[in-house]
Amino acid sequence: MSALFNFHSFLTVVLLGICACTYLKMHFPAILELRTGFRGFFWKAARIGERLSPWVAVGCFTMGVSIIFF
């Protein structure tokens, strides 16, 4: 089943995208400087990861546990 039709997979993809964009922005800030257009989506995901990092970390941990055990 694709991630668009399975809510569990969709949340996993969203969390992975947020974590990946935040990592890229921390290590290579020039890549995500543009706030408009297609790169603006990734800039916004990195911003969410920066500001909500405790909640994103809890979400990633919960998803990891649910993937391993369920």
MARBA-3410 file (N, C-alpha, C, O; in Angstrom, 1 decimal):
70
0.8,-1.2,0.0,0.0,0.0,0.0,0.9,1.2,0.0,1.9,1.3,0.7 ~ 0.5,2.3,-0.7,1.3,3.5,-0.8,1.1,4.3,0.4,0.2,4.2,1.2 ~ 2.0,5.3,0.6,2.0,6.1,1.8,0.8,7.1,1.8,0.4,7.7,2.8 ~ 0.2,7.3,0.6,-0.9,8.2,0.5,-2.2,7.6,1.1,-3.1,8.3,1.6 ~ -2.3,6.3,1.0,-3.5,5.6,1.5,-3.4,5.0,2.8,-4.4,4.6,3.4
-2.2,4.8,3.3,-2.0,4.2,4.6,-1.5,5.3,5.6,-0.4,5.9,5.4 ~ -2.3,5.6,6.6,-2.0,6.8,7.5,-0.7,6.5,8.2,0.1,7.5,8.4 ~ -0.4,5.3,8.7,0.8,5.0,9.4,2.0,5.3,8.5,3.0,5.9,9.0 ~ 2.0,4.9,7.3,3.1,5.1,6.3,3.2,6.6,6.0,4.3,7.1,5.9 ~ 2.1,7.3,5.9,2.1,8.7,5.6,2.8,9.5,6.8,3.6,10.3,6.5
2.5,9.1,8.0,3.2,9.8,9.2,4.6,9.5,9.2,5.5,10.3,9.5 ~ 5.0,8.3,8.8,6.4,7.9,8.8,7.2,8.7,7.8,8.3,9.2,8.0 ~ 6.6,8.9,6.6,7.2,9.7,5.5,7.3,11.1,5.9,8.3,11.8,5.6 ~ 6.3,11.7,6.5,6.3,13.1,7.0,7.4,13.3,8.0,8.2,14.3,7.9 ~ 7.5,12.4,9.0,8.5,12.6,10.1,9.9,12.4,9.5,10.8,13.1,9.9
10.1,11.5,8.5,11.4,11.3,7.9,11.8,12.6,7.1,12.9,13.0,7.1 ~ 10.8,13.1,6.4,11.1,14.4,5.7,11.4,15.5,6.6,12.4,16.3,6.3 ~ 10.7,15.7,7.7,11.1,16.8,8.6,12.4,16.6,9.2,13.2,17.5,9.3 ~ 12.8,15.4,9.6,14.1,15.1,10.2,15.2,15.3,9.2,16.2,15.8,9.5 ~ 15.0,14.8,8.0,16.0,15.0,6.9,16.2,16.4,6.6,17.4,16.9,6.4
15.2,17.2,6.5,15.3,18.6,6.1,16.0,19.4,7.3,16.8,20.3,7.0 ~ 15.7,19.1,8.5,16.3,19.7,9.6,17.8,19.4,9.7,18.6,20.2,9.9 ~ 18.2,18.1,9.4,19.6,17.7,9.4,20.3,18.5,8.3,21.4,19.0,8.5 ~ 19.7,18.5,7.1,20.4,19.3,6.0,20.6,20.7,6.3,21.6,21.3,6.0 ~ 19.6,21.3,6.9,19.7,22.8,7.2,20.7,23.0,8.3,21.4,24.1,8.2
20.9,22.1,9.2,21.9,22.3,10.2,23.4,22.1,9.7,24.3,22.9,10.1 ~ 23.5,21.2,8.7,24.9,21.0,8.2,25.2,21.7,6.9,26.3,22.1,6.7 ~ 24.2,22.0,6.1,24.4,22.8,4.9,23.3,23.8,4.8,22.3,23.7,4.0 ~ 23.4,24.9,5.5,22.4,26.0,5.5,22.1,26.6,4.2,21.0,27.2,3.9 ~ 23.1,26.7,3.3,22.9,27.3,2.0,21.9,26.6,1.1,21.3,27.2,0.2
21.7,25.3,1.3,20.8,24.6,0.4,19.4,25.0,0.7,18.6,25.1,-0.3 ~ 19.0,25.4,1.9,17.6,25.7,2.2,17.4,27.2,2.5,16.7,27.5,3.4 ~ 18.1,28.0,1.8,18.0,29.5,2.0,16.7,30.0,1.4,16.1,30.9,2.0 ~ 16.3,29.5,0.3,15.1,30.0,-0.4,13.8,29.6,0.3,13.7,28.5,0.7 ~ 12.9,30.6,0.5,11.7,30.3,1.3,10.5,30.2,0.3,9.4,30.1,0.8
10.7,30.4,-0.9,9.6,30.3,-1.9,9.8,29.2,-2.9,10.9,28.7,-3.0 ~ 8.8,28.9,-3.6,8.9,27.8,-4.6,8.9,26.4,-4.0,8.5,26.2,-2.9 ~ 9.5,25.5,-4.8,9.6,24.1,-4.4,10.5,23.9,-3.1,10.2,23.1,-2.3 ~ 11.6,24.7,-3.1,12.5,24.6,-1.9,11.9,25.1,-0.7,12.3,24.8,0.5 ~ 10.9,26.0,-0.8,10.2,26.6,0.4,9.5,25.5,1.2,9.4,25.6,2.4
9.0,24.5,0.5,8.4,23.4,1.3,9.4,22.7,2.2,9.1,22.4,3.3 ~ 10.6,22.5,1.7,11.7,21.9,2.5,12.2,22.8,3.6,12.5,22.4,4.7 ~ 12.2,24.1,3.3,12.6,25.1,4.3,11.6,25.1,5.5,12.0,25.1,6.6 ~ 10.3,25.0,5.1,9.2,24.9,6.1,9.3,23.7,7.0,9.1,23.7,8.2 ~ 9.7,22.5,6.3,9.8,21.3,7.1,11.0,21.4,8.0,11.0,20.9,9.2
12.1,22.0,7.6,13.3,22.2,8.5,12.9,23.2,9.6,13.4,23.0,10.8 ~ 12.1,24.2,9.4,11.7,25.1,10.4,10.8,24.4,11.5,11.0,24.6,12.7 ~ 9.9,23.5,11.0,9.1,22.7,11.9,10.0,21.8,12.8,9.8,21.7,14.0 ~ 11.0,21.2,12.2,11.9,20.4,12.9,12.8,21.1,14.0,13.1,20.6,15.0 ~ 13.1,22.4,13.6,13.9,23.2,14.6,13.0,23.6,15.8,13.5,23.5,16.9
11.9,24.1,15.5,11.0,24.7,16.5,10.3,23.7,17.4,10.0,23.9,18.6 ~ 9.9,22.6,16.8,9.2,21.5,17.5,10.0,20.3,17.7,9.5,19.2,17.7 ~ 11.3,20.5,17.9,12.2,19.3,18.0,11.9,18.3,19.1,12.0,17.1,18.8 ~ 11.5,18.7,20.3,11.1,17.7,21.2,9.9,16.8,20.8,9.9,15.6,21.0 ~ 8.9,17.5,20.2,7.7,16.8,19.7,8.1,15.9,18.5,7.5,14.8,18.4
8.9,16.4,17.6,9.4,15.6,16.5,10.1,14.4,17.0,10.0,13.3,16.4 ~ 11.0,14.6,18.0,11.8,13.4,18.5,10.9,12.4,19.1,11.1,11.2,18.9 ~ 9.8,12.8,19.8,8.9,11.9,20.4,8.1,11.1,19.3,7.9,9.9,19.4 ~ 7.8,11.9,18.3,7.1,11.2,17.2,7.9,10.2,16.4,7.5,9.1,16.1 ~ 9.2,10.6,16.2,10.1,9.6,15.6,10.3,8.4,16.5,10.4,7.3,15.9
10.5,8.6,17.7,10.7,7.4,18.7,9.4,6.5,18.7,9.5,5.3,18.6 ~ 8.3,7.2,18.7,7.0,6.4,18.7,6.8,5.6,17.4,6.4,4.5,17.4 ~ 7.1,6.3,16.3,7.0,5.6,15.0,8.0,4.5,14.9,7.7,3.4,14.4 ~ 9.3,4.7,15.4,10.2,3.6,15.4,9.8,2.4,16.2,10.0,1.2,15.8 ~ 9.3,2.6,17.4,8.8,1.5,18.2,7.6,0.8,17.5,7.5,-0.4,17.5
6.7,1.6,17.0,5.5,1.0,16.3,5.9,0.2,15.1,5.3,-0.8,14.8 ~ 6.9,0.6,14.3,7.4,-0.1,13.2,8.1,-1.4,13.6,7.9,-2.5,13.0 ~ 8.9,-1.4,14.7,9.6,-2.6,15.1,8.6,-3.6,15.7,8.8,-4.8,15.4 ~ 7.7,-3.2,16.5,6.9,-4.1,17.2,5.5,-4.4,16.7,4.9,-5.4,17.1 ~ 5.0,-3.6,15.7,3.7,-3.8,15.2,3.6,-3.9,13.7,2.6,-4.1,13.1
END
